[in-house]
Amino acid sequence: MTTIDARSIRHALLTRNEITIIDPRDEHSFAQGHPLFAAQIPLERIAIEAPTRLPRLDALLVIYDQGEGLAEKAASVFKGLGYSDVRLLEGGLQAWRDAGYELFQDVNSASKAFGELVEQRRHTPSLPAQEVKALIDEGADVVVLDARRFDEYRTMSIPTGTSVPGAELVLRAGALAPDPQTTIIVNCAGRTRSIIGTQSLINAGLPNPVRALRNGTIGWTLAGQSLETGQQRRAPAVEGDAATQARSRTHEVAYRAGVKWIDSTDLAALAEEPGRTLYRFDVRLPEDYALGHIPGFLNAQGGQLVQETDHFAPVRGARIVLADDLGARAEMTASWLAQMGWEVYVLSPGYSGELEQGQGVAPPPRGPEGRYKRPYEGTDNKTEAMQAYLDWEFGLIAQLQRDATHGFFVI
């Protein structure tokens, strides 16, 4: 089996050559420590997930484990699927550690580290849970917008909160807070999506005061405050002048981040270019995507694409094209991906071809086997685990600096 050493992998990351680093262990083992841009695909899921997550068969694919013998088995599966440039990390994860390179814990580590960098560089404003509760209790002029997926919001949410998943915020916040004096509070379960959501509204120039709920529902729970469950509040649909105004805001933000716009002819040329991986994502809500989407585009809600980039686009150095019939969601999502070091394009609205319906070719969801227990999901997390998770996030800035392969910037 062909091998590659840790230094060569690091060189590929620094020079932004395409490379995919795959960990075939279960998610819990992966969460104990992995390279920053590694992606996790358990051995038994490779044949199911590889076609969508790793679309180019001749891309460089590096596999490692921690001596369990899974890397060799995974390499054989990938080769059987037609992947032609499959290599093992020489010496496995221990060799990465011995070279003095950083290992990151948890999942979606690169996206979460980027969120911490955004807060540090932009001083993203936030309010503690106790202060937010006091504002709600006294009937102050505030609205709480939950930037998570709707299913997460429905599981548990901040009292009075409304579901507005991340990429929808710039598009829909104005309808929920039409008075520019109304304070908008953006929350998620922990930190990343509330930071990115709050900064999205600030970057877009929304006139309202905007604050993140510091530490999300974790912070709310640690403060001894109760969450709601089973809520169904959703932001209204937006079109016409409101959608046009939102796009004028996001267009400027995306331009400053270095995003490029293409049409269908440009997209076809990118898709035909050899030696480059191309991801195509429709960043709208799943129900909107199912009603009609451009063929070849997978659904990845914009906020989740920023939050879980390693899942949706594990080929570091690949190109990403985003689609959205109104434009604003794709442009805001693209602005963040560009700052995370991706070559990202937005397909200009106005596609006139035939649309496909349904949920596309996304692989079926994973089961609970080997899944890492996230301290910010559900309502039964231990206090110690939630606080430890926050402490870990606070330390990501220092890890990024030591690792020095990320290529992130913040506008």
N, C-alpha and C positions, 0 to 999 in steps of 0.2 A: 504494500500500500504506500503510495506517495505521501511524503510528509512535508511540513513547512515549519520553520522555527518561529518563535515568538517575535523576534526582532523583525522578521519579514512581514508579519501580520501588522505590527505597529507601523511599519513603513507604508504599507498600503493605506492604512487609516489616515496617516499624516498627509499623504499625497493625493488622497481622495480617489484612489483607484477603486473600482468596484470589488467588494469582498463581502462574503457572507460568513458569519461565524455562528455555528450551530451547536447548541448544547442538547444532546438527546436524553438527558436525565429527566426525571419527573420535575414538576415545577417547584416543589418544595426544596429539592436539592439544589436546583438552579438558583433559588432565592437566597441560599446561604453564601453565595459568592460566585461572580462571573465577570468577564471583561465587559466594559461599558457598553459596547455595541453588539454583544452576543444576543442571539435570539434562541428561544427555547422551543423545540419541537420534540416531544417524547417519541421514542422509537416506534411505538405502535400507531402513531398519528402521521408519520412521514408521508406515506402514500396518499393519505387523505388531504393533507394541508399543503404539500410541496407544490402542486400545480398552480395554486393561486398565490402563494407567498413567495415562491421562487420561480418566476415565469420563464427565465432564460436558462436553457439546459447547459450552455457552455460557460456560464459564469463561474468564477472561482468560489469554491465552497469548502470551508475549513470546518472540521468537526473535532470536538474534544470531549473528554470526560475526565473523571478523577481516578482512573485506574479500574473502573468497573467492567471494562470490556465492551461497553455500549458503543463507543465511537466506531470501532471496526464493524460492528453489526449495522450501525446506521449508514456508514459509508457504502456497504454492500447494497443496502436498500436503495440509496440514492443512485448508485451506478445502475442498478436494475431498472430504475425509472428513466434512465437515459442521460443523467447528469455526467458530463465528461471530464470535468476538472475538479475532482474530489480529493481533498488532502486531509491528513490527520495532523493536528498540532503535535509536533514532536515533544514528547515528554508530558503531554496532557496539561491539565490545569496547574499542576505543580510547577511545570516549567515556566508558565506565565508568572506565577508567584515568585519563583527563584530569580527571574529576570528583574525583579523589583517593580513590576507593573501592578497597577491597582486592580483590586477585585471589588465589585459593587454588589451590595446585598439587595434583597427585595426584587420586585418586578417592575418593568417599565422605568428602569433606573435612569436612562439617558433623558427621557422626557421630564422626569421629576427633578433631576439635577438642573435641567434647563430652566424649569419654573423657578427654582431657588435663585438662579442667576438673574432672571428677569426681576425678581423682587429686590435683589441687592442693587442692581444697576439702576433701576427706575424708581426705587423707593415706593413701590406699590402700596397705597394707603390701605390700612385695615383697621377693624374694630374688634375688641375682644368680645367673647360670647356674652359676658355679663352686661356689657354696655348695649349690645344689640337687643337683648331681651328687655332691658329697661325701656328702650325706645319703642319696642312693640307693645309692651304693657301700658305705656302712657299714651298710646295712640298717636305717636309722632308721624310726621309725613315721610314715611319710608316704605319701600317695597323690597321684598327679599326674592331674589331670582336664583334658582337652583340650576347650576350649570352641568349637572351630571346627566346621564341617560335617564329616560323617563322611568324605566324599571327600578333604577336605584332610588330615584326620588320617591317612588311609590312605596318602597320598603320602609324608609324613614326619612323625615324631612323637618326642616326648621318650621315652627308654627308660622302661619300666614304665607309661607313660601310658595312660589309658582315655578313650575318646571319650564326652564328655557335652556335646553342643552347648548353647550358652548358656542358653536358656530352660529346659532340663532340669535345670540345676544344683541349684536349690533342691529340686526334686522328688526327685532321685536321689542327691545327694551323701551323704545319711545312710546309704544302703544300702552305699556303698563305704567309708564311714568311720564305722561305728557307735560306735566308742569316741571320746568327746569329747576325748580326749588326742591323737588322731591329727591331724597337721598336713595340711591340704589345700592343695595347690599348683595353681593354675589357670594354664593357659598358652594362648596362641594363637600366631599366626605373628609378630606384632609386639607391639602394646601394647593396642589398644582393647578387644578382647574379653576379654583377661585382666584388665584393669582393671575392666570392667563386670561380668564374672563373679565376680571376687573380692569386689567391693563388693556384689553381689547377695546373696551368702552372708552377708556381714557385716550388711547391712541387714535381712536376714530373721532375724537372731539365732541363726544356727547356733552351737552351743557350741564347735565346734572352732577351733583357731588356723587362720586362712586367709591365704594369701599368694599374690600374683601372681608368676609367673616373669618377672622383669624383662626386658623386650624380647623375650620369647617365643623362638620357634625362631631368630630372627635373632640374639638375644643368645647363644643356645646355640652357634650356628655361629661367631659372631665370637670366642667363647671357645676355639675349636679343638676342640670336643666333637662327637662323632658322634651323628647322629640314626638312629632306626629307620625302616624303610620297610615298607609292606605289612601293617601290624598290623590286627587285627580286634577288639580288646577293646572291648566296649560295656557301658555300665551296664545293670543289670537293670531290667525294667519295675517300676513301683511302683503299688500300689493299696491300697485299704482304709485302715487307720489311718495308714499312712505318708503317703498322699496327702492325707488330711484334715489331718494335722499340718502338712504343707507348705503347704496352702492357708491355714491359720490364720496362718502366718508371712507369706505374701505379701499377704494381704488387708490387714493392718495397714500394710504398706509402700505399697501402692497407694493406700490412703486418705490417708496422709500426703502423697503426691504430688499429690493432687487428682483421682484417677481416679473416674469415675462408673460405676455398674452399671445395666444396662437389661435388660428382658425382650424377648420377640419382638414384643410390641405396640409398645413404644417403638422398636424397630429399624425396624419398618414405617413408623412416623411419620417417623423421621429420613430414611429412603430416599425418602419422598414429598415432603420439603420442597424447594421450588424454590430455586435460587440457591446451593446448597451442595453441595460435592463430598463424597461418602461413600465411604471405603475400608473393605472388609470382609476381614479376614485370619484364617485359622486358623493358629495359631502352633505347631502340633505338628510332629513329624518327618514327612517326606514319606510314609513307609510307613504311619504311623497315619492321615494325611489320606486316603490312597488307599483305605483300608478303609471309609471313610464320613465324609462331611463335610456341613455345612449348605449347601444350595444358595445360590449367590451369593458364597460365601467362597473367596478364593484362598489358596493355601498360601504362607506366608512364615514359615519357622522363626524363632522369637522372637529368638534371638541375631543372626540375619542381618538381621532387620527393623530392629533397633537399629543394626547396623553399616552397613547399606546403605539407610537411609531414603530417600535421594534417588532410588534406583532404584524402590523399591516404591511410594512416595508422593510423586511430584514436585510435586504441587499444594500449595504451602506455604499453610497456613491452612485446609486441609481437615479434615474430621472422620475419625476412625479408630475402627472397632469391631473388637475382638478376640474370638475364640472359642477354647475349649479345653474338652474334656469334663471335665477334672479341676479346672480353674480356676487352679491355681498358675502355670502357664506364661503364661497370658494376663495375669494380674495383675502378675507381675514385669515382663513386657515392657511393659505399659501404664505401670507406674511410671516406666520410663525415658523412654518417649515423652512422657509428661506433662512431665517435667523438661526435655525438649527443646523444649517450647513447643507441643505438639500438644493439641488437644481430643480426648481419647481416652476410649473407653467399653469396658467388658467386658460381653459377653453372659453373663448368669448361667447356669451349667451347668443342665442339665435340659431341653434342647430335645427335644421329643417328636414333631417332624414327620419326614417321610421324608428319608432321607439320600441323597446322591449318592456314587458311587464313582468311582475313577480320579483322574487328576491335574488335572482341571478344565480351565480354558480358558487356562492360562498359555501365552504365546507360546513358540515353539521357541527354544532357546538360540542365541546369536550364534556365529559362526565366529571364527577367529583374525584375520581381516582388520581392520587398524586398531586392534587391541587394545593397550592400554597394558601394558607388561611390568611387573608388580608385583614389587618387590624382595623380597617376603615369601612368594611362592608358588614351589613347585617346589624343586629341589635344586641348581640350576646358577647361582645368583645370584652376582654379583661382590661381593667384600668392600666395595669402594668404594660400590657402589650401596646395599647394606644399611645401611652407616653413614650415608650421605647421607639415606636415608629416615628413620632414627631422628632425625637432627639436624633434619629438617623437622618431624617430629611434635613435638619439644620446642619449636619456635617457634610452634606453633599458638595457644597461650594469648595471646601478644602480638598475633597477628593478630586473634583474636576481639575483643580489647579495642579495637583500632583500627577494626574493622568496625562493631561495636556494633549489628548488626541481629538478633542471634541469639535473644534472649529466653530463653536457657537459665537454669535455676536448679538447685541441687543440694540435696536434702534431707539 
